[in-house]
Amino acid sequence: MTQSSEPTPQEPVNPSRRDRLRPLELLVFATVLGVFAGLIVLLTTRDWLLALIFLGIGFIVSVLMVALVGLGGKPSAEDEAARKDLQQPDNGKNWH
């Protein structure tokens, strides 16, 4: 028997509210760390420009660190199932 080349219909993915707000939570966390760094520099040096520079640097570094920690985590069961679907060859489809 041959398999049909039509993709099987899948249910639309509806992320939970927590999943939708997760990126916002991570950006707020990075912002808090950046403000903390800027506040420490401001209270130490009393220089507004230097404090703003360190606020920006602290924000960027904390966003990068949060992203790297997120990439290093173990994928969930849903992510692993999605990766298995992507690794299956397309049956009879040639893109030449």
C-alpha positions as CSV (number, residue, x, y, z in Angstrom):
1,M,0.0,0.0,0.0
2,T,1.1,3.5,-0.6
3,Q,0.9,6.3,1.8
4,S,-0.9,9.5,0.9
5,S,1.3,12.5,0.5
6,E,-1.2,14.8,2.2
7,P,-0.2,15.8,5.7
8,T,-2.3,14.6,8.6
9,P,-4.3,17.4,10.1
10,Q,-3.0,18.4,13.5
11,E,-4.8,20.3,16.3
12,P,-3.7,23.9,16.6
13,V,-1.4,24.6,19.5
14,N,-2.8,26.9,22.1
15,P,-0.1,27.8,24.6
16,S,-1.1,28.4,28.1
17,R,-1.1,31.9,29.6
18,R,2.1,31.0,31.5
19,D,3.8,30.0,28.3
20,R,2.8,33.2,26.6
21,L,4.0,35.4,29.4
22,R,7.3,33.5,29.9
23,P,9.4,35.8,27.5
24,L,8.0,38.9,29.3
25,E,9.0,37.4,32.7
26,L,12.5,36.9,31.4
27,L,12.8,40.4,30.0
28,V,11.5,41.9,33.3
29,F,14.1,39.8,35.2
30,A,16.8,41.1,32.9
31,T,15.5,44.7,33.4
32,V,15.6,44.3,37.2
33,L,19.2,43.1,37.0
34,G,20.2,46.0,34.7
35,V,18.5,48.6,37.0
36,F,20.2,47.0,40.0
37,A,23.6,47.4,38.3
38,G,22.9,51.0,37.3
39,L,21.6,51.8,40.8
40,I,24.8,50.4,42.4
41,V,27.0,52.5,40.0
42,L,24.9,55.6,40.6
43,L,25.1,55.3,44.4
44,T,28.8,54.7,44.2
45,T,29.9,57.3,41.7
46,R,27.0,59.8,41.6
47,D,27.5,60.0,37.8
48,W,24.2,59.6,35.9
49,L,25.8,58.9,32.5
50,L,28.0,56.2,33.9
51,A,25.0,54.7,35.7
52,L,23.0,54.6,32.5
53,I,25.9,53.0,30.6
54,F,26.1,50.2,33.3
55,L,22.3,49.8,33.3
56,G,22.4,49.1,29.6
57,I,25.4,46.8,29.9
58,G,23.8,45.0,32.8
59,F,20.5,44.5,30.8
60,I,22.3,43.2,27.7
61,V,24.5,40.8,29.7
62,S,21.6,39.5,31.7
63,V,19.5,38.9,28.6
64,L,22.3,36.9,27.1
65,M,22.8,34.9,30.2
66,V,19.1,34.1,30.6
67,A,19.0,33.0,26.9
68,L,22.1,30.8,27.3
69,V,20.7,29.1,30.4
70,G,17.4,28.6,28.6
71,L,19.2,27.0,25.7
72,G,21.2,24.7,28.0
73,G,18.1,23.3,29.7
74,K,16.6,19.9,29.0
75,P,13.9,20.0,26.4
76,S,10.4,19.1,27.5
77,A,8.5,16.0,26.2
78,E,6.5,18.2,23.8
79,D,9.7,19.6,22.3
80,E,11.2,16.2,21.8
81,A,8.1,14.9,20.1
82,A,8.1,18.0,17.8
83,R,11.8,17.3,16.9
84,K,11.0,13.7,16.1
85,D,8.3,14.9,13.7
86,L,10.7,17.2,12.0
87,Q,13.4,14.5,11.5
88,Q,11.1,12.1,9.6
89,P,11.7,12.2,5.9
90,D,9.0,13.5,3.6
91,N,7.4,10.7,1.7
92,G,7.6,11.2,-2.0
93,K,8.2,14.9,-1.9
94,N,11.1,16.1,-4.0
95,W,12.1,19.8,-3.8
96,H,14.4,19.7,-6.9
